[in-house]
Amino acid sequence: MLGVISDDASFPSSNLATTPCFNMRSFLTVLALSFAVQLAFAQTNFTGDILHGAQVITHLSLEDVPSNAVTRYYLRVPSVSGGWDMQLPVFVARGGPETLKTGKKLSISASIHGDELSPVRVAQELLVRLEEIVPHLNGTVIGIPTVNPTGNYLSQRNYYTASGSGTLTNVNRVFPGEDPDEGSSGPDGLAFIIWNNLWGNTSSVDVAVDIHTSSTGSSAPMWVYSDVRAPYVQRMAELAQPDVLKIDQGEPGSIETTFVEYGVPAITLELGAAKVWYKPFIKRAGDFIDRLMVDLNMLPGNGTTPYVADLSKTYIGNVFHSLPSKYGGFVETLVQLMDDVVAGQEVAIVRNAWGDVLETVTAPVNGKIFQIPSDPATEPGRDVAQLVYNSTTIPDCEAGCIVSSRDAIVR
């Protein structure tokens, strides 16, 4: 039975971890709110251009979005070498006129890394679903099917800047970005425009889900990064019912962590392998978004009690432990995703071009196999496997960490 949370604007507290959120959050929240008040009164800025039947905008005000409808826009972002204009596809589903005040505002973003494609399909299917249910929507949904068009074009992770010899930038490390009017780079300007001109410096977003996959060349389950120190984040992570719930402090400059720092509950949802549309994970992600909207009172539920998340198949851990190879060669993986392993167990063999064994990699601790390579070609320092487990002894890891067998670790 799907249920609902309280109508109160606050979110329930997390209890998976009790480590305090960093002190900067309160300051950033106040700063964001003061700036957001100014942005909230700014009108939508239409360029006058029409692209694929959608109006091109440089700034969005939710007050200008038609109510009881799903509207498509293109958001103009920094141009690229040669002067080519770039636009991001954006859709906004808005309920009745009163729902800007009565309902929550949910952001769903996808494919900030250009090789992460299952999230694109999640956003596309959400668009269709919202067109069917928007008359019942109490609130607003902002969707971005792809955040990184240059990455999509090159079928690789990062944003490509062509100047000089070319630069690759991980856009998920530069939020909230830098102002293009002050000479920022393309990726920094992209982040700035999304953060300020679409999300209104958080004034247009109450809850956020950023959807990813693992990197090209690796296989992984469906998992969630969640800073459970922040209000409502644990609940979001549990509603996803992932294979792995990773307790995590986040990455500075990521969409998730930037929202959390500014007081907005957010998680990163990861859907297995890159460069595929994996239908089982796409469906699970869509089901999660439905559960989340019901939990936020954005959609009617089937009952009066909160939905009880099924975590019977979810492994909760606070450590990702990378097992890198010392050599270049070819990896023979000896384990499968989500296998339980014990300390000393062989998990992979690295061979040279002749097939001779260069290295046998073993698990340093007990845990679960979280990630393995799908591409057997490897080089020194590349992970041949990654474990997930819980540790109470690794320093500063109560709220989550990522470590490597190259590091000196106290377990």
C-alpha positions, 0 to 999 in steps of 0.5 A, spaced: 500 500 500 502 506 498 502 511 503 503 519 504 507 523 509 505 529 513 503 535 509 508 539 514 513 542 509 519 539 513 522 532 512 522 526 517 529 526 520 534 520 518 536 515 523 541 511 519 547 515 521 548 520 527 554 524 524 552 532 524 551 535 517 557 540 516 557 547 519 557 550 512 550 548 510 546 553 515 550 558 512 549 556 505 541 555 506 540 562 508 545 565 503 541 561 497 534 563 500 536 570 500 538 570 493 532 565 491 527 570 493 530 575 488 530 569 483 523 567 484 520 574 482 524 573 475 520 572 469 521 566 464 526 569 459 524 567 452 529 568 446 523 567 441 526 561 438 523 555 437 526 548 437 523 541 435 516 545 437 519 547 444 520 554 446 527 556 447 528 560 454 534 562 458 531 563 465 525 559 467 519 562 472 515 556 475 509 562 475 509 562 468 509 555 466 502 553 464 498 549 470 495 542 469 500 541 463 506 538 462 510 543 458 517 542 454 522 547 453 529 548 451 534 551 456 540 555 452 546 554 455 553 556 454 555 555 446 561 551 444 567 552 439 565 555 433 559 559 436 554 553 436 548 555 441 547 549 445 540 547 449 538 542 454 531 539 453 527 540 459 520 539 461 516 542 467 509 538 469 505 543 473 499 541 477 493 546 478 494 553 479 494 553 487 499 547 487 505 551 487 504 553 494 500 546 496 505 541 493 512 540 493 517 541 487 521 535 485 527 535 480 529 529 476 536 530 472 539 525 468 545 523 464 550 529 467 555 524 464 554 523 457 555 515 457 550 514 462 544 512 458 539 508 462 537 515 466 535 518 459 530 513 458 527 514 465 526 521 464 523 520 458 518 515 461 517 520 466 515 525 461 509 520 458 507 518 465 506 525 467 502 527 461 497 522 463 497 524 471 498 531 471 491 533 473 492 529 479 499 532 480 499 536 487 506 540 485 511 541 480 516 536 477 522 539 473 525 534 468 532 534 465 533 528 460 540 529 459 544 535 462 551 533 458 549 534 450 557 534 448 558 528 452 552 524 449 555 526 442 562 523 444 559 517 447 563 519 453 563 521 460 565 528 461 564 535 458 568 536 452 571 543 451 575 544 444 580 550 446 587 548 445 588 541 445 581 540 448 579 539 455 574 534 459 571 536 465 566 532 470 560 537 470 558 533 476 564 536 480 563 543 478 556 545 481 553 550 483 558 553 477 560 560 475 557 565 471 558 565 464 557 573 464 564 573 468 568 569 463 566 562 466 568 556 462 563 552 458 562 546 463 562 551 469 557 556 465 552 550 464 552 548 471 551 555 473 545 556 468 542 550 471 543 551 478 540 559 477 536 559 471 532 553 472 532 551 479 532 558 481 538 557 486 534 552 490 527 556 490 524 552 484 526 545 488 524 542 494 527 535 493 532 532 488 534 526 484 540 525 480 540 519 476 546 516 473 550 509 471 556 506 473 562 508 468 563 505 461 567 498 462 564 496 468 558 492 471 554 494 477 547 493 481 542 498 482 545 503 488 544 509 491 548 514 494 545 517 500 548 522 505 543 520 511 545 525 515 540 530 512 533 530 513 529 526 509 535 523 505 534 516 508 527 516 506 528 517 499 534 512 499 529 507 502 523 508 497 528 507 491 529 499 494 536 499 491 540 493 491 545 497 495 544 503 499 551 506 500 551 511 506 555 517 503 558 524 505 557 526 497 562 529 492 563 536 493 561 540 486 556 534 485 548 535 484 546 531 490 551 534 494 550 541 492 543 540 493 544 537 500 549 543 502 543 548 500 538 544 505 535 540 499 534 533 500 537 529 494 540 522 492 544 520 487 541 514 484 545 509 479 542 504 474 547 499 473 552 499 467 553 505 462 551 505 454 545 501 455 538 502 456 537 496 462 529 495 462 529 492 469 533 498 472 529 503 468 522 500 471 525 500 478 527 507 477 520 509 475 517 505 480 521 509 485 519 516 482 512 514 483 513 512 490 517 518 492 511 523 489 506 519 493 510 520 499 511 527 498 503 528 497 504 530 490 500 524 488 494 520 491 496 514 495 492 508 496 492 508 503 493 513 509 499 510 512 506 511 509 509 506 504 513 501 508 520 500 503 522 493 502 529 492 504 529 485 504 534 485 498 538 491 500 545 491 502 546 497 506 554 499 507 558 505 508 565 503 505 566 502 497 573 498 497 577 499 490 581 493 488 586 496 483 591 492 478 598 493 479 599 491 471 596 492 465 593 486 461 587 482 461 582 481 467 579 474 468 573 475 474 572 470 478 566 473 482 559 475 480 555 482 482 553 481 489 557 475 491 559 475 498 566 474 499 571 473 505 578 476 506 583 472 502 578 470 497 581 470 490 576 475 486 580 476 479 586 474 475 590 479 471 594 476 465 599 478 460 598 477 452 600 470 453 595 468 458 600 468 463 598 470 470 601 476 472 597 477 479 591 474 483 587 479 486 584 477 493 579 480 497 582 484 503 576 484 508 569 480 508 564 484 504 560 484 497 562 484 490 559 491 488 562 492 481 566 488 476 569 490 469 565 488 463 571 490 459 577 485 460 582 490 458 586 493 464 591 497 466 595 499 472 591 502 477 584 500 474 579 497 479 579 489 477 573 489 483 570 493 488 567 491 495 562 494 499 561 493 506 560 496 513 566 498 517 566 502 524 573 502 525 576 506 518 577 513 521 572 518 519 568 513 515 561 513 519 558 517 514 561 513 508 567 513 505 571 510 498 577 507 500 583 503 495 587 497 497 593 502 495 591 506 501 593 504 508 587 503 512 585 501 519 579 496 519 
